[in-house]
Amino acid sequence: MKDRDNTNSGIQRYFTLNIGTIIFSAVFIYLVVSLVLYLTSNHVQSYQVTSGPLAKNNTYTGLVLRSEQVVSADSGGYITYYARDNSRVKRYGAVYSVSPSSLDKEGAEISEETLSGIRKHVRDFATGYSPRDYRNVYSLKYTLEGDILDNTLADSPDLVTNTGASSITFGNQTISTCPVDGMVSYCIDGYENFTLEDITPDTLDRNSYHATDLKISGQIKAGQQVYKVINSENWSLIIPLTSRQIVQMTDKKTMRVKFLSDDVTQNATFSILTSTNGSYYGKLDFTSGVIRYLDSRFLDIELVTNAATGLKVPVTSVVSKKFYTIPVEYGTQGGDSNSVGFLRYKRAEDGSDSTEFIAPTIYNVQDGKYYIDTIDFDEGDIIMKEGTSSDRYIINNTDTLEGVYCTNKGYAVFRRVNIIDKNEQYCLVESGTPYGIAQFDYIVTDSTKVRESQVTAR
């Protein structure tokens, strides 16, 4: 009996399941089922709506062409500069002077106004300094010397601003003046006499570009180049174009140009040039703003050709949905709100007539018709105008609207879109559309993989 009891108890212990084994088994089965369902189900991928143009605007590096005249010294000697670099000078305004000996600038009293100007120039230079533009250190030096010399000549303002002659003697100095109204630059680079006929791919290569600073400290010789003057506000920018860009820009007469160095945007007259070697170039003509880029021969720009902006959504997100259309004259206001609704005709079992007010979601109003979701009415329903029982409309006409499925609430909700532009991958839709989408909304990337009201996971 004892052996039999031991044997039975062993069998019972063998088949006994504890609670831990049961829980582990249940979790394991759940994970297996969940994995199978995940692998065999359609995955709904979400896309966050962004705002902007449909495509990025093209950027270019352009060659600046201006009306430039290089001025050489009439005589030699120690040079002193009066006009600041990249500044405007009137006709006969003092630019520089030459004297047989170096001017003694020590001991001169500097006014508070001049000191304030010096501080500003030093502060501006320090703020925008870059090691790549080390030569600007010398420009700063000459600018500060010009500030001090302007202070020295403060008692003779007419001499500095408008002498009325090409040169004038002041003490032992011979002061040279600007021959025309214009802008003075002390930098030359060999492009001063450049013409459109000289254009080649090499001329637009900024890597081989070299500029020379004409400002020196000490003596100059007669005939030595001293400065150049830009005497017109009209200037041009030459950019290289590809054959594809030529096709896109053939009908363009004006362009909106954004200068990447300072984010200034300006309109330009546009034309297409063909060089003798068969290369294509775009010519952008401006009538103002030349002084902003007086120290630059090459400019990085962006042609704002994609002016249309809106909400950007994938083409695969767009879906068409059918709606009932109801003439706007059948709309009325009622119920507990000011929402537009309709009076639906009903006939009771006793044969009496009545109406009920239905306020559906109105997705669109176009061509004198309301667009109503088909779930709000049944085909064949009758609606009546307010105040009359004879004017009735039978709901059976339909039309389609384009939209996307919005998943902000965790399930697919149709939202209307109005497409203003599109390419192979994306559509550009209007923002602010009634019952539409907004920036940062989540929508279904592929509308074919979801049904309206289906629960989704972002």
PyMOL commands that set and color helices and strands:
alter all, ss='L'
color gray80, all
select helices_A, chain A and resi 2-15+19-40+112-128+131-133+136-152+157-161+196-198+201-204+206-208+243-249+290-293+315-317+328-330+447-449
alter helices_A, ss='H'
color red, helices_A
select strands_A, chain A and resi 46-48+50-53+59-72+77-81+87-89+94-99+167-170+173-177+182-185+187-188+212-213+219-220+225-241+254-259+264-274+280-286+298-303+309-314+319-327+332-333+340-347+353-358+362-366+369-373+382-384+392-394+398-406+413-416+419-422+426-429+442-444
alter strands_A, ss='S'
color yellow, strands_A
deselect
rebuild
show_as cartoon
